[in-house]
């Protein structure tokens, strides 16, 4: 119970970072990886690793549905948001596909072109 209260207070203060986190199904159970929950400032030896894997509470139908979706090539579960709903903390999951290398190169080229345009306009003024 003590750890649950610590986590709730940290979640209420917004000390959770979903950046670079992802979810996966392992042995028929859903886990979230790399979700950072900052350690409790007034804690001591009871503080846990802030990046540890956390188990998600899903029923079998939801897990089976997600397994079917992520078995497709290149798809993964990505946490979108974390929010309170009554007495529960809910995590909204989305399904995403990673960019290919050529997509990344196109984005970098567009960004560089925009920077050059901005520099030229800055010099003329």
C-alpha positions in Angstrom: 0.0 0.0 0.0 2.9 2.3 0.8 4.3 2.1 -2.8 0.9 2.7 -4.3 0.5 5.9 -2.4 3.9 7.1 -3.4 3.2 6.4 -7.1 -0.2 8.1 -6.9 1.3 11.3 -5.4 4.0 11.3 -8.1 1.5 10.9 -10.8 -0.7 13.7 -9.4 2.3 16.1 -9.5 3.0 15.2 -13.1 6.4 13.6 -12.6 5.9 10.9 -15.3 7.6 10.9 -18.6 6.2 8.8 -21.5 8.9 9.8 -23.9 10.7 6.8 -25.4 8.4 4.4 -23.7 6.6 1.5 -25.4 4.4 -1.5 -24.5 4.6 -5.1 -25.5 2.9 -8.4 -24.8 5.1 -11.0 -23.0 3.8 -14.4 -21.9 0.2 -13.3 -22.3 0.6 -10.2 -20.1 1.0 -6.6 -21.1 4.0 -4.6 -19.9 5.2 -1.0 -20.4 8.9 -0.4 -20.8 11.0 2.8 -20.3 8.2 4.8 -18.7 10.0 7.2 -16.3 8.3 7.8 -12.9 10.6 10.1 -10.9 11.7 8.8 -7.5 9.9 10.1 -4.4 11.9 13.0 -2.9 11.1 12.0 0.7 11.5 8.3 0.1 14.4 6.2 1.2 15.4 2.6 0.5 11.8 1.9 -0.6 12.2 3.9 -3.8 12.3 1.7 -6.9 14.1 2.0 -10.2 12.3 4.9 -12.1 12.6 3.0 -15.4 11.6 -0.4 -14.3 9.1 -2.5 -16.4 5.5 -2.1 -15.2 2.7 -4.6 -15.8 -0.6 -3.3 -17.3 -4.0 -4.6 -16.2 -5.8 -5.8 -19.4 -8.3 -8.6 -19.8 -7.7 -11.5 -22.2 -9.9 -10.1 -25.0 -7.9 -6.8 -25.0 -4.6 -8.6 -25.0 -5.6 -11.0 -27.8 -6.8 -8.0 -29.9 -3.5 -6.2 -29.3 -1.4 -9.3 -30.1 -3.2 -9.6 -33.5 -2.5 -5.9 -34.3 1.2 -5.9 -33.3 2.0 -9.2 -35.0 1.9 -7.3 -38.3 5.3 -6.3 -39.5 6.8 -3.2 -38.0 4.0 -2.3 -35.6 4.4 -1.5 -31.9 2.3 -0.3 -29.0 3.0 3.3 -28.0 1.6 5.0 -24.9 -0.3 8.1 -25.9 -1.5 9.6 -22.5 -1.8 8.8 -18.8 -4.8 10.1 -16.9 -7.0 9.6 -13.9 -10.5 8.1 -14.3 -12.2 7.8 -10.9 -10.0 5.6 -8.7 -8.0 4.3 -11.6 -5.0 5.5 -13.5 -5.5 4.8 -17.2 -2.9 4.5 -20.0 -4.0 5.1 -23.5 -2.2 3.0 -26.0 -1.8 3.6 -29.7 -0.4 1.4 -32.5 2.5 2.9 -34.5 4.8 2.0 -37.2 8.4 3.2 -37.3 9.8 5.3 -40.0 12.0 3.9 -42.7 15.4 5.3 -43.2 14.5 7.1 -46.5 11.5 8.8 -44.7 13.9 10.1 -42.1 16.3 11.4 -44.8 13.4 13.2 -46.5 12.4 14.9 -43.2 16.0 16.0 -42.5 16.3 17.4 -46.1 13.0 19.4 -45.6 14.1 20.7 -42.3 17.5 21.8 -43.8 15.8 23.5 -46.7 13.5 25.4 -44.3 16.5 26.6 -42.2 18.3 27.8 -45.4 15.2 29.7 -46.4 14.9 31.4 -43.0 18.6 32.4 -43.1 18.2 34.0 -46.5 15.2 35.9 -45.4 17.0 37.0 -42.3 20.0 38.4 -44.4 17.8 40.4 -46.7 16.0 42.3 -44.0 
